[in-house]
Amino acid sequence: YGVPMEQGEVVINVIPNSEAFDSGIQEGDLITRVGTEKIKSKREFKSQLKKAKKQGSVLLLVIRDDMSRFVALEVEE
């Protein structure tokens, strides 16, 4: 219908008691941004997370049930 599909990475598994789990990320969430960068591929997602490890945390834009929200995620090296 002329509406572009959101690109990003779909969360397929969240390990209990992990940083992602504690941040509220759930299976089925669509991560469309890592920091200020749009995510278009798994490679971009991994690259942005790797950069975020140097900072210790990152803000993710997550879509769940057609609603967007930001999630702060602590990342360790």
N, CA, C and O atoms as a Tripos MOL2 file, in Angstrom:
@<TRIPOS>MOLECULE
protein
  308   307    77     0     0
PROTEIN
NO_CHARGES

@<TRIPOS>ATOM
      1 N           0.8060   -1.2010    0.0000 N.3       1 TYR1
      2 CA          0.0000    0.0000    0.0000 C.3       1 TYR1
      3 C           0.8470    1.2630    0.0000 C.2       1 TYR1
      4 O           0.3770    2.3290    0.3960 O.2       1 TYR1
      5 N           2.0740    1.1490   -0.4350 N.am      2 GLY2
      6 CA          2.9300    2.3140   -0.4870 C.3       2 GLY2
      7 C           3.6190    2.6570    0.8170 C.2       2 GLY2
      8 O           4.3530    3.6420    0.8900 O.2       2 GLY2
      9 N           3.3950    1.8620    1.8450 N.am      3 VAL3
     10 CA          4.0280    2.1020    3.1430 C.3       3 VAL3
     11 C           5.2610    1.2110    3.2340 C.2       3 VAL3
     12 O           5.1410   -0.0120    3.1530 O.2       3 VAL3
     13 N           6.4500    1.8020    3.4030 N.am      4 PRO4
     14 CA          7.6580    0.9770    3.4660 C.3       4 PRO4
     15 C           7.6960    0.1250    4.7290 C.2       4 PRO4
     16 O           7.2810    0.5600    5.8030 O.2       4 PRO4
     17 N           8.1960   -1.0810    4.5800 N.am      5 MET5
     18 CA          8.3750   -1.9650    5.7290 C.3       5 MET5
     19 C           9.5840   -1.4740    6.5200 C.2       5 MET5
     20 O          10.5750   -1.0290    5.9400 O.2       5 MET5
     21 N           9.4970   -1.5560    7.8330 N.am      6 GLU6
     22 CA         10.6310   -1.1780    8.6770 C.3       6 GLU6
     23 C          11.7430   -2.2000    8.4900 C.2       6 GLU6
     24 O          11.4910   -3.4040    8.4360 O.2       6 GLU6
     25 N          12.9610   -1.7150    8.3930 N.am      7 GLN7
     26 CA         14.1020   -2.6020    8.3270 C.3       7 GLN7
     27 C          14.7420   -2.6580    9.6970 C.2       7 GLN7
     28 O          14.6630   -1.7070   10.4740 O.2       7 GLN7
     29 N          15.3690   -3.7690    9.9820 N.am      8 GLY8
     30 CA         16.0360   -3.9250   11.2540 C.3       8 GLY8
     31 C          16.3060   -5.3810   11.5270 C.2       8 GLY8
     32 O          16.3060   -6.2100   10.6160 O.2       8 GLY8
     33 N          16.5330   -5.6850   12.7760 N.am      9 GLU9
     34 CA         16.8030   -7.0470   13.2060 C.3       9 GLU9
     35 C          15.7210   -7.5010   14.1640 C.2       9 GLU9
     36 O          15.4200   -6.8220   15.1470 O.2       9 GLU9
     37 N          15.1370   -8.6560   13.8710 N.am     10 VAL10
     38 CA         14.1140   -9.2280   14.7350 C.3      10 VAL10
     39 C          14.8040  -10.0350   15.8240 C.2      10 VAL10
     40 O          15.6890  -10.8430   15.5430 O.2      10 VAL10
     41 N          14.4020   -9.8160   17.0530 N.am     11 VAL11
     42 CA         14.9550  -10.5630   18.1850 C.3      11 VAL11
     43 C          14.3220  -11.9500   18.1780 C.2      11 VAL11
     44 O          13.1010  -12.0810   18.2650 O.2      11 VAL11
     45 N          15.1590  -12.9930   18.0730 N.am     12 ILE12
     46 CA         14.6200  -14.3510   18.0390 C.3      12 ILE12
     47 C          14.8080  -15.0920   19.3540 C.2      12 ILE12
     48 O          14.1620  -16.1120   19.5950 O.2      12 ILE12
     49 N          15.6970  -14.5780   20.2070 N.am     13 ASN13
     50 CA         15.9420  -15.2490   21.4810 C.3      13 ASN13
     51 C          16.4910  -14.2360   22.4800 C.2      13 ASN13
     52 O          17.3700  -13.4420   22.1450 O.2      13 ASN13
     53 N          15.9760  -14.2640   23.6960 N.am     14 VAL14
     54 CA         16.4930  -13.4140   24.7690 C.3      14 VAL14
     55 C          16.8770  -14.3280   25.9240 C.2      14 VAL14
     56 O          16.0400  -15.0620   26.4520 O.2      14 VAL14
     57 N          18.1210  -14.2800   26.3040 N.am     15 ILE15
     58 CA         18.6190  -15.1260   27.3900 C.3      15 ILE15
     59 C          18.1460  -14.5520   28.7240 C.2      15 ILE15
     60 O          18.3750  -13.3760   29.0090 O.2      15 ILE15
     61 N          17.4850  -15.3760   29.5430 N.am     16 PRO16
     62 CA         17.0350  -14.8980   30.8620 C.3      16 PRO16
     63 C          18.2000  -14.3140   31.6660 C.2      16 PRO16
     64 O          19.3120  -14.8410   31.6470 O.2      16 PRO16
     65 N          17.9230  -13.2290   32.3620 N.am     17 ASN17
     66 CA         18.8880  -12.5370   33.2210 C.3      17 ASN17
     67 C          20.0420  -11.8880   32.4600 C.2      17 ASN17
     68 O          21.0370  -11.4930   33.0680 O.2      17 ASN17
     69 N          19.9200  -11.7740   31.1320 N.am     18 SER18
     70 CA         20.9320  -11.0640   30.3420 C.3      18 SER18
     71 C          20.6230   -9.5670   30.3790 C.2      18 SER18
     72 O          19.5620   -9.1620   30.8540 O.2      18 SER18
     73 N          21.5410   -8.7550   29.8840 N.am     19 GLU19
     74 CA         21.3080   -7.3060   29.8250 C.3      19 GLU19
     75 C          20.0800   -6.9990   28.9680 C.2      19 GLU19
     76 O          19.2780   -6.1330   29.3160 O.2      19 GLU19
     77 N          19.9350   -7.7080   27.8520 N.am     20 ALA20
     78 CA         18.7720   -7.4890   26.9770 C.3      20 ALA20
     79 C          17.4800   -7.8290   27.7140 C.2      20 ALA20
     80 O          16.5040   -7.0820   27.6390 O.2      20 ALA20
     81 N          17.4720   -8.9420   28.4180 N.am     21 PHE21
     82 CA         16.2990   -9.3720   29.1920 C.3      21 PHE21
     83 C          15.9630   -8.3250   30.2490 C.2      21 PHE21
     84 O          14.8090   -7.9200   30.3910 O.2      21 PHE21
     85 N          16.9820   -7.8930   30.9860 N.am     22 ASP22
     86 CA         16.7780   -6.9080   32.0530 C.3      22 ASP22
     87 C          16.3150   -5.5530   31.5100 C.2      22 ASP22
     88 O          15.6640   -4.7890   32.2230 O.2      22 ASP22
     89 N          16.6500   -5.2560   30.2510 N.am     23 SER23
     90 CA         16.2320   -3.9970   29.6250 C.3      23 SER23
     91 C          14.8110   -4.0600   29.0810 C.2      23 SER23
     92 O          14.2540   -3.0430   28.6690 O.2      23 SER23
     93 N          14.2240   -5.2540   29.0790 N.am     24 GLY24
     94 CA         12.8480   -5.4000   28.6130 C.3      24 GLY24
     95 C          12.7080   -5.8250   27.1680 C.2      24 GLY24
     96 O          11.5980   -5.8500   26.6360 O.2      24 GLY24
     97 N          13.8120   -6.1590   26.5240 N.am     25 ILE25
     98 CA         13.7370   -6.6320   25.1420 C.3      25 ILE25
     99 C          13.1010   -8.0140   25.1360 C.2      25 ILE25
    100 O          13.4040   -8.8550   25.9820 O.2      25 ILE25
    101 N          12.2150   -8.2380   24.1690 N.am     26 GLN26
    102 CA         11.4760   -9.4990   24.0930 C.3      26 GLN26
    103 C          11.6350  -10.1340   22.7180 C.2      26 GLN26
    104 O          11.9380   -9.4590   21.7340 O.2      26 GLN26
    105 N          11.4230  -11.4470   22.6720 N.am     27 GLU27
    106 CA         11.4200  -12.1510   21.3950 C.3      27 GLU27
    107 C          10.3560  -11.5330   20.5050 C.2      27 GLU27
    108 O           9.2480  -11.2430   20.9570 O.2      27 GLU27
    109 N          10.6960  -11.3330   19.2420 N.am     28 GLY28
    110 CA          9.7670  -10.7340   18.2950 C.3      28 GLY28
    111 C           9.9210   -9.2320   18.1420 C.2      28 GLY28
    112 O           9.3780   -8.6490   17.2040 O.2      28 GLY28
    113 N          10.6610   -8.5880   19.0570 N.am     29 ASP29
    114 CA         10.9140   -7.1520   18.9220 C.3      29 ASP29
    115 C          11.7160   -6.9000   17.6440 C.2      29 ASP29
    116 O          12.5330   -7.7280   17.2420 O.2      29 ASP29
    117 N          11.4770   -5.7650   17.0190 N.am     30 LEU30
    118 CA         12.2380   -5.3520   15.8480 C.3      30 LEU30
    119 C          13.1140   -4.1750   16.2570 C.2      30 LEU30
    120 O          12.6090   -3.1150   16.6270 O.2      30 LEU30
    121 N          14.4270   -4.3640   16.1880 N.am     31 ILE31
    122 CA         15.3770   -3.3010   16.5210 C.3      31 ILE31
    123 C          15.7080   -2.5720   15.2270 C.2      31 ILE31
    124 O          16.2900   -3.1520   14.3100 O.2      31 ILE31
    125 N          15.3320   -1.2870   15.1550 N.am     32 THR32
    126 CA         15.5080   -0.5250   13.9190 C.3      32 THR32
    127 C          16.6590    0.4720   13.9830 C.2      32 THR32
    128 O          17.1390    0.9350   12.9480 O.2      32 THR32
    129 N          17.1020    0.8040   15.1890 N.am     33 ARG33
    130 CA         18.2410    1.7160   15.3530 C.3      33 ARG33
    131 C          19.1040    1.2630   16.5230 C.2      33 ARG33
    132 O          18.6120    0.7880   17.5460 O.2      33 ARG33
    133 N          20.3900    1.4270   16.3350 N.am     34 VAL34
    134 CA         21.3550    1.2510   17.4160 C.3      34 VAL34
    135 C          22.0630    2.5930   17.5130 C.2      34 VAL34
    136 O          22.8010    2.9870   16.6110 O.2      34 VAL34
    137 N          21.8300    3.2800   18.6100 N.am     35 GLY35
    138 CA         22.3260    4.6540   18.7120 C.3      35 GLY35
    139 C          21.5940    5.5060   17.7010 C.2      35 GLY35
    140 O          20.3630    5.5190   17.6740 O.2      35 GLY35
    141 N          22.3330    6.2200   16.8700 N.am     36 THR36
    142 CA         21.7130    7.0740   15.8490 C.3      36 THR36
    143 C          21.6610    6.4130   14.4800 C.2      36 THR36
    144 O          21.1750    7.0080   13.5170 O.2      36 THR36
    145 N          22.1590    5.1850   14.3900 N.am     37 GLU37
    146 CA         22.2650    4.5060   13.1000 C.3      37 GLU37
    147 C          21.0790    3.5940   12.8130 C.2      37 GLU37
    148 O          20.6990    2.7740   13.6500 O.2      37 GLU37
    149 N          20.4930    3.7420   11.6190 N.am     38 LYS38
    150 CA         19.4450    2.8230   11.1770 C.3      38 LYS38
    151 C          20.0790    1.4710   10.8860 C.2      38 LYS38
    152 O          21.1960    1.3930   10.3750 O.2      38 LYS38
    153 N          19.3610    0.4170   11.2120 N.am     39 ILE39
    154 CA         19.8550   -0.9360   10.9990 C.3      39 ILE39
    155 C          19.1600   -1.5320    9.7850 C.2      39 ILE39
    156 O          17.9330   -1.6150    9.7390 O.2      39 ILE39
    157 N          19.9580   -1.9490    8.7980 N.am     40 LYS40
    158 CA         19.3980   -2.5300    7.5800 C.3      40 LYS40
    159 C          19.8240   -3.9800    7.3890 C.2      40 LYS40
    160 O          19.2760   -4.6830    6.5400 O.2      40 LYS40
    161 N          20.7990   -4.4290    8.1750 N.am     41 SER41
    162 CA         21.2910   -5.8010    8.0130 C.3      41 SER41
    163 C          21.8780   -6.2920    9.3310 C.2      41 SER41
    164 O          22.1630   -5.5110   10.2390 O.2      41 SER41
    165 N          22.0500   -7.5990    9.4070 N.am     42 LYS42
    166 CA         22.6660   -8.1990   10.5930 C.3      42 LYS42
    167 C          24.0900   -7.6750   10.7670 C.2      42 LYS42
    168 O          24.5420   -7.4510   11.8900 O.2      42 LYS42
    169 N          24.7900   -7.4820    9.6580 N.am     43 ARG43
    170 CA         26.1670   -6.9750    9.7100 C.3      43 ARG43
    171 C          26.2040   -5.5850   10.3570 C.2      43 ARG43
    172 O          27.0430   -5.3210   11.2190 O.2      43 ARG43
    173 N          25.2890   -4.6920    9.9360 N.am     44 GLU44
    174 CA         25.2270   -3.3490   10.5250 C.3      44 GLU44
    175 C          24.8970   -3.4150   12.0140 C.2      44 GLU44
    176 O          25.4700   -2.6800   12.8180 O.2      44 GLU44
    177 N          23.9770   -4.2940   12.3690 N.am     45 PHE45
    178 CA         23.5880   -4.4460   13.7670 C.3      45 PHE45
    179 C          24.7930   -4.8410   14.6170 C.2      45 PHE45
    180 O          25.0570   -4.2310   15.6530 O.2      45 PHE45
    181 N          25.5160   -5.8570   14.1760 N.am     46 LYS46
    182 CA         26.6880   -6.3210   14.9280 C.3      46 LYS46
    183 C          27.7680   -5.2450   14.9930 C.2      46 LYS46
    184 O          28.4130   -5.0710   16.0270 O.2      46 LYS46
    185 N          27.9620   -4.5270   13.8970 N.am     47 SER47
    186 CA         28.9650   -3.4680   13.8560 C.3      47 SER47
    187 C          28.6410   -2.3540   14.8480 C.2      47 SER47
    188 O          29.5230   -1.8760   15.5610 O.2      47 SER47
    189 N          27.3860   -1.9440   14.8920 N.am     48 GLN48
    190 CA         26.9800   -0.8760   15.8090 C.3      48 GLN48
    191 C          27.0620   -1.3210   17.2690 C.2      48 GLN48
    192 O          27.4360   -0.5330   18.1370 O.2      48 GLN48
    193 N          26.7150   -2.5780   17.5420 N.am     49 LEU49
    194 CA         26.8480   -3.0830   18.9200 C.3      49 LEU49
    195 C          28.3100   -3.1260   19.3430 C.2      49 LEU49
    196 O          28.6420   -2.8290   20.4910 O.2      49 LEU49
    197 N          29.1760   -3.4960   18.4150 N.am     50 LYS50
    198 CA         30.6080   -3.5400   18.7130 C.3      50 LYS50
    199 C          31.1190   -2.1440   19.0750 C.2      50 LYS50
    200 O          31.8970   -1.9870   20.0170 O.2      50 LYS50
    201 N          30.6780   -1.1310   18.3230 N.am     51 LYS51
    202 CA         31.0630    0.2500   18.6350 C.3      51 LYS51
    203 C          30.5200    0.6740   19.9980 C.2      51 LYS51
    204 O          31.1870    1.3890   20.7450 O.2      51 LYS51
    205 N          29.3140    0.2310   20.3120 N.am     52 ALA52
    206 CA         28.6700    0.6080   21.5770 C.3      52 ALA52
    207 C          29.4090    0.0340   22.7750 C.2      52 ALA52
    208 O          29.3750    0.6160   23.8590 O.2      52 ALA52
    209 N          30.0730   -1.0960   22.5950 N.am     53 LYS53
    210 CA         30.7960   -1.7160   23.7110 C.3      53 LYS53
    211 C          31.8690   -0.7840   24.2570 C.2      53 LYS53
    212 O          32.1870   -0.8300   25.4460 O.2      53 LYS53
    213 N          32.4200    0.0510   23.4050 N.am     54 LYS54
    214 CA         33.4470    0.9970   23.8460 C.3      54 LYS54
    215 C          32.8550    2.0740   24.7520 C.2      54 LYS54
    216 O          33.5520    2.6400   25.5940 O.2      54 LYS54
    217 N          31.5540    2.3520   24.5690 N.am     55 GLN55
    218 CA         30.8810    3.3740   25.3700 C.3      55 GLN55
    219 C          30.2360    2.7930   26.6160 C.2      55 GLN55
    220 O          29.9710    3.5250   27.5700 O.2      55 GLN55
    221 N          29.9780    1.4940   26.6260 N.am     56 GLY56
    222 CA         29.3840    0.8450   27.7880 C.3      56 GLY56
    223 C          27.8800    0.7120   27.7410 C.2      56 GLY56
    224 O          27.3040   -0.1280   28.4330 O.2      56 GLY56
    225 N          27.2290    1.5450   26.9180 N.am     57 SER57
    226 CA         25.7740    1.4360   26.7900 C.3      57 SER57
    227 C          25.3470    2.0330   25.4540 C.2      57 SER57
    228 O          26.1010    2.7540   24.8010 O.2      57 SER57
    229 N          24.1180    1.7110   25.0710 N.am     58 VAL58
    230 CA         23.5960    2.2030   23.8010 C.3      58 VAL58
    231 C          22.0780    2.3100   23.8990 C.2      58 VAL58
    232 O          21.4380    1.5920   24.6670 O.2      58 VAL58
    233 N          21.5250    3.2050   23.1200 N.am     59 LEU59
    234 CA         20.0790    3.3630   23.0480 C.3      59 LEU59
    235 C          19.5850    2.6560   21.7900 C.2      59 LEU59
    236 O          20.0750    2.9150   20.6910 O.2      59 LEU59
    237 N          18.6170    1.7660   21.9590 N.am     60 LEU60
    238 CA         18.0340    1.0350   20.8360 C.3      60 LEU60
    239 C          16.6290    1.5540   20.5760 C.2      60 LEU60
    240 O          15.9000    1.8870   21.5090 O.2      60 LEU60
    241 N          16.2550    1.6210   19.3080 N.am     61 LEU61
    242 CA         14.8680    1.9100   18.9550 C.3      61 LEU61
    243 C          14.2240    0.5720   18.6230 C.2      61 LEU61
    244 O          14.6390   -0.1180   17.6920 O.2      61 LEU61
    245 N          13.2110    0.2170   19.3920 N.am     62 VAL62
    246 CA         12.5720   -1.0930   19.2980 C.3      62 VAL62
    247 C          11.1060   -0.9070   18.9210 C.2      62 VAL62
    248 O          10.4170   -0.0480   19.4700 O.2      62 VAL62
    249 N          10.6380   -1.7260   17.9750 N.am     63 ILE63
    250 CA          9.2220   -1.7220   17.6140 C.3      63 ILE63
    251 C           8.6090   -3.0260   18.1080 C.2      63 ILE63
    252 O           9.0980   -4.1170   17.8180 O.2      63 ILE63
    253 N           7.5210   -2.8770   18.8650 N.am     64 ARG64
    254 CA          6.7740   -4.0350   19.3750 C.3      64 ARG64
    255 C           5.2890   -3.7020   19.2600 C.2      64 ARG64
    256 O           4.8490   -2.6390   19.6970 O.2      64 ARG64
    257 N           4.5380   -4.5980   18.6830 N.am     65 ASP65
    258 CA          3.0870   -4.3870   18.5270 C.3      65 ASP65
    259 C           2.7840   -3.0360   17.8820 C.2      65 ASP65
    260 O           1.9000   -2.3060   18.3330 O.2      65 ASP65
    261 N           3.5250   -2.7110   16.8210 N.am     66 ASP66
    262 CA          3.3350   -1.4700   16.0570 C.3      66 ASP66
    263 C           3.5910   -0.2010   16.8650 C.2      66 ASP66
    264 O           3.1670    0.8810   16.4590 O.2      66 ASP66
    265 N           4.2730   -0.3160   17.9940 N.am     67 MET67
    266 CA          4.6230    0.8550   18.8000 C.3      67 MET67
    267 C           6.1440    0.9200   18.9540 C.2      67 MET67
    268 O           6.7950   -0.0900   19.2250 O.2      67 MET67
    269 N           6.6980    2.1170   18.7760 N.am     68 SER68
    270 CA          8.1410    2.3220   18.9190 C.3      68 SER68
    271 C           8.4630    2.7740   20.3280 C.2      68 SER68
    272 O           7.6980    3.5070   20.9560 O.2      68 SER68
    273 N           9.6160    2.3210   20.8160 N.am     69 ARG69
    274 CA         10.0870    2.7940   22.1150 C.3      69 ARG69
    275 C          11.6000    2.6780   22.1500 C.2      69 ARG69
    276 O          12.1930    1.8570   21.4510 O.2      69 ARG69
    277 N          12.2060    3.5050   22.9650 N.am     70 PHE70
    278 CA         13.6490    3.4500   23.1390 C.3      70 PHE70
    279 C          13.9770    2.5780   24.3400 C.2      70 PHE70
    280 O          13.2900    2.6100   25.3610 O.2      70 PHE70
    281 N          15.0450    1.7950   24.1940 N.am     71 VAL71
    282 CA         15.5090    0.9210   25.2640 C.3      71 VAL71
    283 C          16.9960    1.1900   25.4680 C.2      71 VAL71
    284 O          17.7830    1.1170   24.5250 O.2      71 VAL71
    285 N          17.3710    1.4990   26.6960 N.am     72 ALA72
    286 CA         18.7830    1.6720   27.0300 C.3      72 ALA72
    287 C          19.3570    0.3000   27.3590 C.2      72 ALA72
    288 O          18.8210   -0.4280   28.1950 O.2      72 ALA72
    289 N          20.4470   -0.0400   26.6910 N.am     73 LEU73
    290 CA         21.0650   -1.3510   26.8750 C.3      73 LEU73
    291 C          22.5190   -1.1740   27.2800 C.2      73 LEU73
    292 O          23.2870   -0.5010   26.5920 O.2      73 LEU73
    293 N          22.8920   -1.7790   28.3940 N.am     74 GLU74
    294 CA         24.2930   -1.7860   28.8020 C.3      74 GLU74
    295 C          24.9850   -2.9170   28.0640 C.2      74 GLU74
    296 O          24.4810   -4.0400   28.0200 O.2      74 GLU74
    297 N          26.1320   -2.6230   27.4880 N.am     75 VAL75
    298 CA         26.8900   -3.6350   26.7530 C.3      75 VAL75
    299 C          28.2930   -3.7060   27.3270 C.2      75 VAL75
    300 O          28.9160   -2.6850   27.6190 O.2      75 VAL75
    301 N          28.7740   -4.9180   27.4830 N.am     76 GLU76
    302 CA         30.1030   -5.1370   28.0530 C.3      76 GLU76
    303 C          31.0480   -5.6240   26.9790 C.2      76 GLU76
    304 O          30.6390   -6.2760   26.0190 O.2      76 GLU76
    305 N          32.3270   -5.2970   27.1510 N.am     77 GLU77
    306 CA         33.3380   -5.7820   26.2010 C.3      77 GLU77
    307 C          33.6740   -7.2160   26.4700 C.2      77 GLU77
    308 O          34.5060   -7.7970   25.7730 O.2      77 GLU77
@<TRIPOS>BOND
     1     1     2 1
     2     2     3 1
     3     3     4 2
     4     3     5 am
     5     5     6 1
     6     6     7 1
     7     7     8 2
     8     7     9 am
     9     9    10 1
    10    10    11 1
    11    11    12 2
    12    11    13 am
    13    13    14 1
    14    14    15 1
    15    15    16 2
    16    15    17 am
    17    17    18 1
    18    18    19 1
    19    19    20 2
    20    19    21 am
    21    21    22 1
    22    22    23 1
    23    23    24 2
    24    23    25 am
    25    25    26 1
    26    26    27 1
    27    27    28 2
    28    27    29 am
    29    29    30 1
    30    30    31 1
    31    31    32 2
    32    31    33 am
    33    33    34 1
    34    34    35 1
    35    35    36 2
    36    35    37 am
    37    37    38 1
    38    38    39 1
    39    39    40 2
    40    39    41 am
    41    41    42 1
    42    42    43 1
    43    43    44 2
    44    43    45 am
    45    45    46 1
    46    46    47 1
    47    47    48 2
    48    47    49 am
    49    49    50 1
    50    50    51 1
    51    51    52 2
    52    51    53 am
    53    53    54 1
    54    54    55 1
    55    55    56 2
    56    55    57 am
    57    57    58 1
    58    58    59 1
    59    59    60 2
    60    59    61 am
    61    61    62 1
    62    62    63 1
    63    63    64 2
    64    63    65 am
    65    65    66 1
    66    66    67 1
    67    67    68 2
    68    67    69 am
    69    69    70 1
    70    70    71 1
    71    71    72 2
    72    71    73 am
    73    73    74 1
    74    74    75 1
    75    75    76 2
    76    75    77 am
    77    77    78 1
    78    78    79 1
    79    79    80 2
    80    79    81 am
    81    81    82 1
    82    82    83 1
    83    83    84 2
    84    83    85 am
    85    85    86 1
    86    86    87 1
    87    87    88 2
    88    87    89 am
    89    89    90 1
    90    90    91 1
    91    91    92 2
    92    91    93 am
    93    93    94 1
    94    94    95 1
    95    95    96 2
    96    95    97 am
    97    97    98 1
    98    98    99 1
    99    99   100 2
   100    99   101 am
   101   101   102 1
   102   102   103 1
   103   103   104 2
   104   103   105 am
   105   105   106 1
   106   106   107 1
   107   107   108 2
   108   107   109 am
   109   109   110 1
   110   110   111 1
   111   111   112 2
   112   111   113 am
   113   113   114 1
   114   114   115 1
   115   115   116 2
   116   115   117 am
   117   117   118 1
   118   118   119 1
   119   119   120 2
   120   119   121 am
   121   121   122 1
   122   122   123 1
   123   123   124 2
   124   123   125 am
   125   125   126 1
   126   126   127 1
   127   127   128 2
   128   127   129 am
   129   129   130 1
   130   130   131 1
   131   131   132 2
   132   131   133 am
   133   133   134 1
   134   134   135 1
   135   135   136 2
   136   135   137 am
   137   137   138 1
   138   138   139 1
   139   139   140 2
   140   139   141 am
   141   141   142 1
   142   142   143 1
   143   143   144 2
   144   143   145 am
   145   145   146 1
   146   146   147 1
   147   147   148 2
   148   147   149 am
   149   149   150 1
   150   150   151 1
   151   151   152 2
   152   151   153 am
   153   153   154 1
   154   154   155 1
   155   155   156 2
   156   155   157 am
   157   157   158 1
   158   158   159 1
   159   159   160 2
   160   159   161 am
   161   161   162 1
   162   162   163 1
   163   163   164 2
   164   163   165 am
   165   165   166 1
   166   166   167 1
   167   167   168 2
   168   167   169 am
   169   169   170 1
   170   170   171 1
   171   171   172 2
   172   171   173 am
   173   173   174 1
   174   174   175 1
   175   175   176 2
   176   175   177 am
   177   177   178 1
   178   178   179 1
   179   179   180 2
   180   179   181 am
   181   181   182 1
   182   182   183 1
   183   183   184 2
   184   183   185 am
   185   185   186 1
   186   186   187 1
   187   187   188 2
   188   187   189 am
   189   189   190 1
   190   190   191 1
   191   191   192 2
   192   191   193 am
   193   193   194 1
   194   194   195 1
   195   195   196 2
   196   195   197 am
   197   197   198 1
   198   198   199 1
   199   199   200 2
   200   199   201 am
   201   201   202 1
   202   202   203 1
   203   203   204 2
   204   203   205 am
   205   205   206 1
   206   206   207 1
   207   207   208 2
   208   207   209 am
   209   209   210 1
   210   210   211 1
   211   211   212 2
   212   211   213 am
   213   213   214 1
   214   214   215 1
   215   215   216 2
   216   215   217 am
   217   217   218 1
   218   218   219 1
   219   219   220 2
   220   219   221 am
   221   221   222 1
   222   222   223 1
   223   223   224 2
   224   223   225 am
   225   225   226 1
   226   226   227 1
   227   227   228 2
   228   227   229 am
   229   229   230 1
   230   230   231 1
   231   231   232 2
   232   231   233 am
   233   233   234 1
   234   234   235 1
   235   235   236 2
   236   235   237 am
   237   237   238 1
   238   238   239 1
   239   239   240 2
   240   239   241 am
   241   241   242 1
   242   242   243 1
   243   243   244 2
   244   243   245 am
   245   245   246 1
   246   246   247 1
   247   247   248 2
   248   247   249 am
   249   249   250 1
   250   250   251 1
   251   251   252 2
   252   251   253 am
   253   253   254 1
   254   254   255 1
   255   255   256 2
   256   255   257 am
   257   257   258 1
   258   258   259 1
   259   259   260 2
   260   259   261 am
   261   261   262 1
   262   262   263 1
   263   263   264 2
   264   263   265 am
   265   265   266 1
   266   266   267 1
   267   267   268 2
   268   267   269 am
   269   269   270 1
   270   270   271 1
   271   271   272 2
   272   271   273 am
   273   273   274 1
   274   274   275 1
   275   275   276 2
   276   275   277 am
   277   277   278 1
   278   278   279 1
   279   279   280 2
   280   279   281 am
   281   281   282 1
   282   282   283 1
   283   283   284 2
   284   283   285 am
   285   285   286 1
   286   286   287 1
   287   287   288 2
   288   287   289 am
   289   289   290 1
   290   290   291 1
   291   291   292 2
   292   291   293 am
   293   293   294 1
   294   294   295 1
   295   295   296 2
   296   295   297 am
   297   297   298 1
   298   298   299 1
   299   299   300 2
   300   299   301 am
   301   301   302 1
   302   302   303 1
   303   303   304 2
   304   303   305 am
   305   305   306 1
   306   306   307 1
   307   307   308 2
@<TRIPOS>SUBSTRUCTURE
     1 TYR1         2 RESIDUE 1 A TYR
     2 GLY2         6 RESIDUE 1 A GLY
     3 VAL3        10 RESIDUE 1 A VAL
     4 PRO4        14 RESIDUE 1 A PRO
     5 MET5        18 RESIDUE 1 A MET
     6 GLU6        22 RESIDUE 1 A GLU
     7 GLN7        26 RESIDUE 1 A GLN
     8 GLY8        30 RESIDUE 1 A GLY
     9 GLU9        34 RESIDUE 1 A GLU
    10 VAL10       38 RESIDUE 1 A VAL
    11 VAL11       42 RESIDUE 1 A VAL
    12 ILE12       46 RESIDUE 1 A ILE
    13 ASN13       50 RESIDUE 1 A ASN
    14 VAL14       54 RESIDUE 1 A VAL
    15 ILE15       58 RESIDUE 1 A ILE
    16 PRO16       62 RESIDUE 1 A PRO
    17 ASN17       66 RESIDUE 1 A ASN
    18 SER18       70 RESIDUE 1 A SER
    19 GLU19       74 RESIDUE 1 A GLU
    20 ALA20       78 RESIDUE 1 A ALA
    21 PHE21       82 RESIDUE 1 A PHE
    22 ASP22       86 RESIDUE 1 A ASP
    23 SER23       90 RESIDUE 1 A SER
    24 GLY24       94 RESIDUE 1 A GLY
    25 ILE25       98 RESIDUE 1 A ILE
    26 GLN26      102 RESIDUE 1 A GLN
    27 GLU27      106 RESIDUE 1 A GLU
    28 GLY28      110 RESIDUE 1 A GLY
    29 ASP29      114 RESIDUE 1 A ASP
    30 LEU30      118 RESIDUE 1 A LEU
    31 ILE31      122 RESIDUE 1 A ILE
    32 THR32      126 RESIDUE 1 A THR
    33 ARG33      130 RESIDUE 1 A ARG
    34 VAL34      134 RESIDUE 1 A VAL
    35 GLY35      138 RESIDUE 1 A GLY
    36 THR36      142 RESIDUE 1 A THR
    37 GLU37      146 RESIDUE 1 A GLU
    38 LYS38      150 RESIDUE 1 A LYS
    39 ILE39      154 RESIDUE 1 A ILE
    40 LYS40      158 RESIDUE 1 A LYS
    41 SER41      162 RESIDUE 1 A SER
    42 LYS42      166 RESIDUE 1 A LYS
    43 ARG43      170 RESIDUE 1 A ARG
    44 GLU44      174 RESIDUE 1 A GLU
    45 PHE45      178 RESIDUE 1 A PHE
    46 LYS46      182 RESIDUE 1 A LYS
    47 SER47      186 RESIDUE 1 A SER
    48 GLN48      190 RESIDUE 1 A GLN
    49 LEU49      194 RESIDUE 1 A LEU
    50 LYS50      198 RESIDUE 1 A LYS
    51 LYS51      202 RESIDUE 1 A LYS
    52 ALA52      206 RESIDUE 1 A ALA
    53 LYS53      210 RESIDUE 1 A LYS
    54 LYS54      214 RESIDUE 1 A LYS
    55 GLN55      218 RESIDUE 1 A GLN
    56 GLY56      222 RESIDUE 1 A GLY
    57 SER57      226 RESIDUE 1 A SER
    58 VAL58      230 RESIDUE 1 A VAL
    59 LEU59      234 RESIDUE 1 A LEU
    60 LEU60      238 RESIDUE 1 A LEU
    61 LEU61      242 RESIDUE 1 A LEU
    62 VAL62      246 RESIDUE 1 A VAL
    63 ILE63      250 RESIDUE 1 A ILE
    64 ARG64      254 RESIDUE 1 A ARG
    65 ASP65      258 RESIDUE 1 A ASP
    66 ASP66      262 RESIDUE 1 A ASP
    67 MET67      266 RESIDUE 1 A MET
    68 SER68      270 RESIDUE 1 A SER
    69 ARG69      274 RESIDUE 1 A ARG
    70 PHE70      278 RESIDUE 1 A PHE
    71 VAL71      282 RESIDUE 1 A VAL
    72 ALA72      286 RESIDUE 1 A ALA
    73 LEU73      290 RESIDUE 1 A LEU
    74 GLU74      294 RESIDUE 1 A GLU
    75 VAL75      298 RESIDUE 1 A VAL
    76 GLU76      302 RESIDUE 1 A GLU
    77 GLU77      306 RESIDUE 1 A GLU
